[in-house]
Amino acid sequence: MKKVLIIGATSTIAQEVSKCFAKESAWLFLVGRNQANITVIAEDLRIRGAGKVESLSLDLDNLGLHSELVPTAAKALGGLDIALIAYGTLPNQKVCEQNVETGLKEFMTNCIGVVSLLTHLANYFEKQESGCIAVITSVAGDRGRQSNYVYGAAKGATSIFLQGMRNRLSKVGVRVLTIKPGFVDTPMTAGLPKNFLFADPAAVGTRIFKAITNGEEILYVPWFWRWIMPIIRTIPESIFKRMKLQYFSRSPIYSCISKELNSCLDL
Protein backbone atom coordinates (compact mmCIF):
# COMPACT_ATOMS: atom_id res chain seq x y z
CA MET A 1 0.00 0.00 0.00
CA LYS A 2 1.06 3.61 -0.58
CA LYS A 3 2.01 5.74 2.42
CA VAL A 4 0.96 9.30 1.75
CA LEU A 5 1.56 12.56 3.62
CA ILE A 6 -0.96 15.28 2.75
CA ILE A 7 -0.13 18.77 4.00
CA GLY A 8 -3.10 21.11 3.84
CA ALA A 9 -5.46 18.17 4.05
CA THR A 10 -8.57 20.24 4.77
CA SER A 11 -8.42 22.08 1.44
CA THR A 12 -11.10 21.03 -1.03
CA ILE A 13 -8.65 19.77 -3.66
CA ALA A 14 -6.59 17.86 -1.09
CA GLN A 15 -9.74 16.14 0.15
CA GLU A 16 -10.56 14.99 -3.37
CA VAL A 17 -7.05 13.63 -3.89
CA SER A 18 -7.26 11.88 -0.51
CA LYS A 19 -10.48 10.15 -1.54
CA CYS A 20 -8.70 8.70 -4.57
CA PHE A 21 -5.92 7.33 -2.39
CA ALA A 22 -8.45 5.97 0.09
CA LYS A 23 -10.05 3.89 -2.67
CA GLU A 24 -6.63 2.31 -3.18
CA SER A 25 -6.44 1.42 0.55
CA ALA A 26 -3.50 3.81 1.03
CA TRP A 27 -2.21 4.81 4.44
CA LEU A 28 -2.64 8.54 4.98
CA PHE A 29 -1.15 11.14 7.31
CA LEU A 30 -3.21 14.35 7.26
CA VAL A 31 -1.88 17.75 8.31
CA GLY A 32 -4.01 20.86 8.68
CA ARG A 33 -4.74 23.80 10.94
CA ASN A 34 -8.18 22.80 12.21
CA GLN A 35 -8.17 19.57 14.20
CA ALA A 36 -11.96 19.27 14.22
CA ASN A 37 -12.10 19.40 10.44
CA ILE A 38 -9.21 16.94 10.10
CA THR A 39 -10.98 14.48 12.42
CA VAL A 40 -14.12 14.54 10.26
CA ILE A 41 -12.12 14.13 7.05
CA ALA A 42 -10.08 11.27 8.54
CA GLU A 43 -13.21 9.34 9.51
CA ASP A 44 -14.68 9.82 6.03
CA LEU A 45 -11.48 8.47 4.44
CA ARG A 46 -11.53 5.39 6.66
CA ILE A 47 -15.08 4.69 5.51
CA ARG A 48 -13.94 5.11 1.90
CA GLY A 49 -11.32 2.40 2.33
CA ALA A 50 -8.13 4.01 3.58
CA GLY A 51 -6.00 1.35 5.28
CA LYS A 52 -4.83 3.73 8.00
CA VAL A 53 -5.37 7.42 8.72
CA GLU A 54 -3.29 9.46 11.15
CA SER A 55 -3.44 13.22 11.57
CA LEU A 56 -1.75 16.27 13.05
CA SER A 57 -3.01 19.80 13.68
CA LEU A 58 -0.31 22.34 12.86
CA ASP A 59 0.11 26.04 12.10
CA LEU A 60 2.14 25.72 8.91
CA ASP A 61 3.27 29.35 9.12
CA ASN A 62 5.33 28.35 12.18
CA LEU A 63 8.54 27.30 10.44
CA GLY A 64 10.04 26.05 13.70
CA LEU A 65 7.56 23.15 13.71
CA HIS A 66 8.47 21.93 10.22
CA SER A 67 11.56 19.94 11.13
CA GLU A 68 9.53 17.41 13.16
CA LEU A 69 6.66 17.06 10.69
CA VAL A 70 8.28 14.66 8.22
CA PRO A 71 9.79 12.28 10.81
CA THR A 72 6.49 12.30 12.75
CA ALA A 73 4.52 11.32 9.65
CA ALA A 74 7.11 8.73 8.59
CA LYS A 75 7.06 7.15 12.05
CA ALA A 76 3.27 7.03 12.15
CA LEU A 77 2.99 5.33 8.75
CA GLY A 78 6.20 3.32 8.84
CA GLY A 79 7.70 5.33 6.01
CA LEU A 80 6.58 7.67 3.22
CA ASP A 81 6.08 7.09 -0.50
CA ILE A 82 4.31 10.31 -1.48
CA ALA A 83 3.99 13.83 -0.07
CA LEU A 84 1.43 16.33 -1.33
CA ILE A 85 1.51 20.01 -0.32
CA ALA A 86 -1.91 21.48 -1.01
CA TYR A 87 -2.43 24.59 1.09
CA GLY A 88 -2.44 28.31 0.35
CA THR A 89 -4.43 31.52 0.51
CA LEU A 90 -5.77 33.89 -2.13
CA PRO A 91 -4.94 37.36 -0.75
CA ASN A 92 -6.57 40.70 -1.43
CA GLN A 93 -4.09 42.33 -3.79
CA LYS A 94 -5.13 45.89 -2.93
CA VAL A 95 -4.66 45.28 0.80
CA CYS A 96 -1.23 43.76 0.14
CA GLU A 97 -0.24 46.82 -1.88
CA GLN A 98 -1.04 49.13 1.01
CA ASN A 99 0.17 47.00 3.91
CA VAL A 100 3.66 45.53 3.85
CA GLU A 101 2.99 43.22 6.79
CA THR A 102 -0.05 41.70 5.06
CA GLY A 103 1.84 41.19 1.82
CA LEU A 104 4.74 39.48 3.57
CA LYS A 105 2.39 37.28 5.58
CA GLU A 106 0.72 36.09 2.39
CA PHE A 107 4.12 35.46 0.80
CA MET A 108 5.08 33.48 3.89
CA THR A 109 2.03 31.23 3.58
CA ASN A 110 2.15 30.74 -0.18
CA CYS A 111 5.91 30.47 -0.67
CA ILE A 112 8.35 30.64 2.26
CA GLY A 113 6.51 28.06 4.36
CA VAL A 114 6.21 25.75 1.37
CA VAL A 115 9.92 26.11 0.60
CA SER A 116 10.71 25.20 4.21
CA LEU A 117 8.57 22.06 4.03
CA LEU A 118 10.03 21.13 0.65
CA THR A 119 13.56 21.35 1.99
CA HIS A 120 12.75 18.84 4.74
CA LEU A 121 10.88 16.59 2.32
CA ALA A 122 13.65 16.70 -0.27
CA ASN A 123 16.25 15.65 2.27
CA TYR A 124 14.07 12.78 3.49
CA PHE A 125 13.30 11.39 0.02
CA GLU A 126 16.82 11.97 -1.27
CA LYS A 127 18.18 9.78 1.52
CA GLN A 128 15.50 7.18 0.78
CA GLU A 129 16.24 7.36 -2.99
CA SER A 130 12.58 6.90 -3.94
CA GLY A 131 9.23 8.60 -3.65
CA CYS A 132 7.22 11.49 -5.05
CA ILE A 133 6.81 15.08 -3.88
CA ALA A 134 3.80 16.90 -5.37
CA VAL A 135 2.93 20.55 -4.81
CA ILE A 136 -0.08 22.60 -5.87
CA THR A 137 1.04 25.99 -7.17
CA SER A 138 -1.04 27.94 -9.73
CA VAL A 139 -1.20 29.17 -13.30
CA ALA A 140 -1.04 32.61 -11.66
CA GLY A 141 2.69 32.00 -11.18
CA ASP A 142 3.35 31.85 -14.92
CA ARG A 143 3.19 35.62 -15.38
CA GLY A 144 2.92 38.61 -13.07
CA ARG A 145 -0.35 40.52 -13.41
CA GLN A 146 -1.44 43.73 -11.74
CA SER A 147 -4.50 42.12 -10.19
CA ASN A 148 -2.73 39.38 -8.20
CA TYR A 149 1.05 39.76 -8.37
CA VAL A 150 1.64 39.05 -4.67
CA TYR A 151 -0.07 35.68 -5.02
CA GLY A 152 1.41 35.09 -8.47
CA ALA A 153 4.95 35.91 -7.34
CA ALA A 154 4.68 33.46 -4.44
CA LYS A 155 3.40 30.69 -6.69
CA GLY A 156 5.92 31.49 -9.39
CA ALA A 157 8.82 31.36 -6.93
CA THR A 158 7.54 28.03 -5.63
CA SER A 159 7.38 26.63 -9.16
CA ILE A 160 10.98 27.66 -9.86
CA PHE A 161 12.09 26.12 -6.57
CA LEU A 162 10.35 22.88 -7.57
CA GLN A 163 12.05 22.96 -10.95
CA GLY A 164 15.45 23.06 -9.28
CA MET A 165 14.46 20.33 -6.83
CA ARG A 166 13.28 18.15 -9.71
CA ASN A 167 16.67 18.50 -11.36
CA ARG A 168 18.42 17.63 -8.09
CA LEU A 169 16.28 14.68 -7.01
CA SER A 170 15.81 13.03 -10.40
CA LYS A 171 19.36 11.73 -10.06
CA VAL A 172 18.35 9.54 -7.10
CA GLY A 173 14.97 8.38 -8.38
CA VAL A 174 12.74 10.86 -6.57
CA ARG A 175 9.96 12.47 -8.62
CA VAL A 176 8.84 16.08 -8.18
CA LEU A 177 5.44 17.07 -9.55
CA THR A 178 4.45 20.71 -10.05
CA ILE A 179 0.66 21.09 -10.19
CA LYS A 180 -0.70 24.28 -11.78
CA PRO A 181 -4.48 24.55 -11.47
CA GLY A 182 -6.48 27.29 -13.08
CA PHE A 183 -9.78 28.35 -11.57
CA VAL A 184 -11.31 25.67 -9.33
CA ASP A 185 -14.72 26.03 -7.69
CA THR A 186 -13.63 25.91 -4.05
CA PRO A 187 -14.22 28.06 -0.95
CA MET A 188 -10.99 29.96 -1.77
CA THR A 189 -12.56 31.27 -4.99
CA ALA A 190 -16.05 31.73 -3.57
CA GLY A 191 -15.90 35.51 -4.02
CA LEU A 192 -15.01 35.36 -7.71
CA PRO A 193 -17.62 35.50 -10.48
CA LYS A 194 -17.95 32.05 -12.03
CA ASN A 195 -17.56 31.23 -15.71
CA PHE A 196 -16.82 28.21 -17.88
CA LEU A 197 -13.15 28.22 -16.85
CA PHE A 198 -13.99 27.06 -13.33
CA ALA A 199 -13.28 23.36 -12.85
CA ASP A 200 -15.00 20.85 -10.60
CA PRO A 201 -12.74 20.04 -7.61
CA ALA A 202 -13.51 16.31 -7.82
CA ALA A 203 -12.30 16.21 -11.43
CA VAL A 204 -9.20 18.20 -10.51
CA GLY A 205 -8.45 15.90 -7.57
CA THR A 206 -8.79 12.80 -9.73
CA ARG A 207 -6.48 14.26 -12.35
CA ILE A 208 -3.87 15.12 -9.71
CA PHE A 209 -4.07 11.59 -8.33
CA LYS A 210 -3.45 10.19 -11.81
CA ALA A 211 -0.50 12.53 -12.36
CA ILE A 212 1.08 11.41 -9.10
CA THR A 213 0.60 7.73 -9.81
CA ASN A 214 1.57 7.98 -13.51
CA GLY A 215 4.90 9.71 -12.90
CA GLU A 216 4.13 13.10 -14.46
CA GLU A 217 6.32 16.11 -13.68
CA ILE A 218 4.30 19.22 -14.64
CA LEU A 219 0.52 19.22 -14.63
CA TYR A 220 -1.74 22.01 -15.84
CA VAL A 221 -5.28 21.26 -14.73
CA PRO A 222 -7.73 21.38 -16.40
CA TRP A 223 -5.75 20.45 -19.53
CA PHE A 224 -6.51 23.61 -21.54
CA TRP A 225 -4.33 25.78 -19.29
CA ARG A 226 -1.26 24.09 -20.79
CA TRP A 227 -2.14 25.86 -24.05
CA ILE A 228 -3.54 29.09 -22.61
CA MET A 229 -0.55 30.07 -20.51
CA PRO A 230 2.09 29.89 -23.29
CA ILE A 231 -0.04 32.35 -25.25
CA ILE A 232 -0.22 34.72 -22.30
CA ARG A 233 3.53 34.43 -21.71
CA THR A 234 4.30 35.42 -25.32
CA ILE A 235 2.53 38.78 -25.12
CA PRO A 236 5.25 41.50 -25.18
CA GLU A 237 5.65 43.27 -21.83
CA SER A 238 5.15 46.67 -23.45
CA ILE A 239 1.68 45.55 -24.50
CA PHE A 240 0.86 43.34 -21.57
CA LYS A 241 1.32 46.06 -18.95
CA ARG A 242 -1.33 48.20 -20.67
CA MET A 243 -3.80 45.43 -21.26
CA LYS A 244 -7.37 45.48 -20.12
CA LEU A 245 -10.00 42.91 -20.96
CA GLN A 246 -11.48 44.90 -23.79
CA TYR A 247 -8.05 45.44 -25.40
CA PHE A 248 -7.24 41.77 -25.18
CA SER A 249 -10.55 40.74 -26.68
CA ARG A 250 -10.01 43.04 -29.68
CA SER A 251 -6.42 42.02 -30.35
CA PRO A 252 -6.31 40.28 -33.77
CA ILE A 253 -3.35 38.16 -32.67
CA TYR A 254 -5.22 36.67 -29.73
CA SER A 255 -8.78 36.87 -31.06
CA CYS A 256 -9.07 33.09 -30.75
CA ILE A 257 -9.29 33.54 -26.99
CA SER A 258 -12.81 34.30 -25.79
CA LYS A 259 -13.84 37.20 -23.62
CA GLU A 260 -14.38 34.83 -20.72
CA LEU A 261 -10.82 33.65 -21.05
CA ASN A 262 -9.56 37.17 -20.39
CA SER A 263 -10.38 36.68 -16.74
CA CYS A 264 -7.06 34.86 -16.42
CA LEU A 265 -5.41 38.28 -16.80
CA ASP A 266 -7.41 39.81 -13.97
CA LEU A 267 -7.94 36.97 -11.50
Salt bridges, closest charged atoms under 4 A:
GLU16 OE2 - LYS19 NZ 3.31
GLU43 OE1 - ARG46 NH1 3.41
ASP44 OD2 - ARG48 NE 2.68
ASP59 OD1 - ARG33 NH1 3.21
GLU97 OE1 - LYS94 NZ 3.99
GLU126 OE1 - ARG168 NH2 2.66
ASP142 OD1 - LYS180 NZ 2.87
ASP142 OD2 - ARG233 NH1 2.75
GLU216 OE1 - ARG207 NH2 2.95
GLU237 OE1 - ARG143 NH2 2.67
